[in-house]
Amino acid sequence: MFDSKTIREIGETAARLDLQPAALLAVADVESGGKAFARVNGRNEPLIRFEGHYFDRRLSGDKRNAARAAGLADPAAGRIGNPSTQTARWAMLRRAAAIDARAAYESASWGVGQVMGAHWAWLGYNSVDALVAEARRSVAGQTALMARYIEKAGLTAALRRGDWTAFARGYNGPDYKRHGYDRKIAMAYARYRRTAAGSGSPPAAGILARGASGSEVVDLQTLLVAAGHAVVRDGVYGLATEQAVMRFQAARGLAADGVAGPLTMAALSDALSARGWWRRLAAWCGRVWD
């Protein structure tokens, strides 16, 4: 799991995208193993993975022959293995860059989002060097790179509504189920939500968890009752409310962590809207609903 500084910086990027911090943290965690940097030659460097088949496709003639002879390129995906340590991976990248720097940087995935350098033009960077510089400058840079990819790929909405299957297919590729990528994202999301709820710090805006109280909890309980869950509208987020939230989340395919944030509230709204509840609920609550 990321340290508090990394969590804060990723959370700031999530806020700009109108995403729950836990959702963006989950993606970064699965991609990077909860680690933002590796210490390489006395410098904090972003995590990388070198793809030899990408490198092979970007070379020709003597350069390709040299890369293949050096064990850095192969036309088949997965034939060129990555060393277990980041220090060794960076050394591998430097060897590749000595043959062709642009091709080498395009053939590596970068940072907490593991975005391929080959996407630099599609993502709007002036060069692959600019993409690499973004990843190397800070956690915020790595997160900005990841967020740019998510937005460009049209995956923000899936992440916002907690549709891990749609997100996994778009971010990890059609083979995502074989790797359990959607399940990993869901589990990481639940873990970061539990951490936020149990940290002792005030929950992020729009997030309600066990122990909360007040009018926002009453609103949540009202929606739960309208959705068919038997809870008392007492304004206290206790065990019964938490369990009702978990049942609703599970039924809607959300991470059943018992924490009511924007994704859960949006799902409640969608469910009630589909059932034609809004006007009756408005009259019951004595307020005007859009």
N, C-alpha and C positions, 0 to 999 in steps of 0.2 A: 504494500500500500504506500502511496506517495506521502512525503512529509507535508507538514502543515503549509509551508510556503508554496509548494507546488499545487496543493489543493486550492489554496487561495487564488493563485494566478489562473489556474484552469477555470475556477469558478467565475472569475471576472470575465473571461472570454465567453463562458456559457451565458452569463447575464446579457451580454451584447447580442447574442443570438436568440434570446428569449427561450433558453433551454434550462432545464434543471441542472445544477452543477453535477449532481450524481450521475446524470446521463452521459455528459461529456467526460467526466472522470472515469466512468466505466469503460468507454471506448479506449481512452488513453491507457488505462490500467491493463486491459487485455492485450493491447498492442505492444506495450513496453514492459509488462511484468511489474508495474508500479514503481518504475525507476526512471527518472528524467535524464540523468547524466551518468557517464562513466568517466573515471579519471584516467586519461590517456596522456602519457608524456607530460605530466604536470599540469594538464588543462582539463577542465570539465568539457566533455564532448557529448553531443547527442548520440543516442543509441542508433546503430546502423545495421543493416543486413545487405550483403552484396549478392546480386543475382547474376550468376555467370551466363545464363542464357540471354539476358538483356544485353550484357556486354558483347556477347558473340554477334548479336544482330546489328550492333552499332559499329562493327568493325569490318574491314575487308582487307584482302591482300596480305601484305607482310605483317600488318598490325594484328590481324586476326590469327595468322599463323603463330606469331609470337605469343599472343595471349593464350592460345590453346596449348602451346608447348609449355607455358609457365603454369598451367593448371588454373587459369583464371577465366576461361571461356569454354563454353560447350553449347552446341545447338539445342540440347535437351534440357528442359527445366529440371532442377534438382540434382543434376550431375556434379555441379561444383558446390561442395559443402561449405558451410560457414563455420569458422572456428568457434569454440565455446566462449571465448572471452572477447570483450570489446577491443581490448588492446590489440589482439591478433587480427580482428576484423579491420581495424583502422590500418594496420600494417598491410593487409591484403588490398585495401582500397588504395593505399599509396603506391603499391606495386602496379596496380591497374592504371592509376593516373599517370604513371611514368610512361605507359604505352600510349594512352589517349585520355587526357584529363576530363574532357567533356563527356565522353562515352562512359568513363568510370563513374562520375558523379550521377549521371542519368541512370546508371545501373544499380544504385543503392537506394534503399528506403531510409527515411530520415525522421528521427525524433519520436516523440510520444505517440504520434499518429501513424508512424511508419509509412509516410507518403513517398512514393517513388519520385526520384529526381527527374525521371523522364516526363513527368507531367508539368514541367515548369512553364512551358508556353501556354498550355491549356488553362493553367491556373493564373495566368496573367503576369508572370515574372518576366523580367527583361532577358534573363539568362538562367541557366542551371546554377551558375555561381551565385546569383541573387537568392535563389531558393535555398542553397546550402548555407549562405550567410545568415538567412533568417533562422534556420534551424540551429545554427551554432551560437547565435547571440544570447539566447536566454530561454527559459521555460515559456515565457510569453511568446517568443518567436516560434517555438515549436508548436505551441497551441494555436497560434494564428495560422500556421501552415495547415495543420489538421482541420481547423474550422473552415479555411478557404476551400479545402477539398470537399468537405461535407456539404457546404453550400453549393459549390459548382456541380457536384454530382446529384443535387436535388434530394438530399437525404435528411435535411433539417426537419421536415415535417414528420418523417418516420421516427426520428429520435425524440422529437417533442412529444409524440403521443405514446411512446414506449412500444412501438411496433418493432421488436427486436428482429423478427424474421425479415421484414422488408429492409431494415437497416443492414443486417448481416449480408443479405444477398447483394446489396449495392456496394457495400464497403469491402467485403471479403471475397466476393465472387460467387459464382453458381455452385461451387463445391463447399459452401460454408457449413452445411449440415454434417459433412463427414468430419469436420474439425470441431463440431459442436460450438461454433462461433456464437450463434444466437444465445445458447444457454450460458456461455461464459459471460457475455455482455449482461444478461439478465441477473446472473449471480453477483457480478461486480457492482451493478447498479444497486441491488438490494443491500449489499455490504456498505456502500458509501452512504446510502440513506440511513441505515441503522447507526452508522458512525455519527452522522450529523445529528440524529435524534438523541443519541446517548452521550453526546460530548459535553453536556453541561452548558453549552453556549446557546444563546437564543437561536431558534430555527431560522433558516433563511426566509425571506419574505414569501408569503404564499404557501408555506409548508407548515402543516400541523402534525404533531406527533403526540404520543401518549404523555400525559402530564400537562398538556396545554389546557387552557380554559378561556372562557369569554364568549363574546358574541359570534366570533368566527367559528367556534366549535359548535355553537347552536345552529348556525347556518349549515355546517357540514352534517350535523345530525338530522336536520330537517330534510336535506337531500337524501340521506340514507333511508329515512323512514319512507319518503315518497318513492324510493326505488325498491321498497319491499323488505327493508331490514328493520328488525324490531330493536330499536334503541330508544332510550329516554332522552328527550331534549333538555338536558340539564346544564349544558355548557361546560361539561367536564369531560375531557378526553381520557376516559378510563379504559379498563379492559374490554368492556362490552362494545364500546365504540371502535376500539382498535380491531377487535375480532370481526365486526361488521365491515370495516374497511377492507380487511384482508379477504373476506369472502367475496366482496364486490370485485376487488382487484383480480382475484383468481378467476372469477367468472368472465372477466373482460380480457383476460390474457396479459394482465400487467404483472409486474413483480409484486408478489403478495407480501409486502414488508410492513403493512399496517401503518404506513406514513402517508398522510394525505397531502399531496403537493399538486402542482398545476396539471400533471398528467391525469391523476386520479380525479380531480375536480372537473377537468374537461370531459373525462369519460362519464362521470355522473351526469353532467349537463347533456351530453349526447344521448345517454340512455333515457333520461327523462323527456327530452325533446322528442325522441322517437315514439315515446309512449303517450305524447300529448298531455304531459303533466303541467306544463309551465303556467298556464292560466289558473288552474286550480291551486297550484303551489303558491302563486303570487297572492291570490286571495287569502289563502290560509296564513301566509306569513305577514299579510298586511303591508306589502311593499310592491313596488313596480319592478318587474323584471323585463329585461330587453328580450 
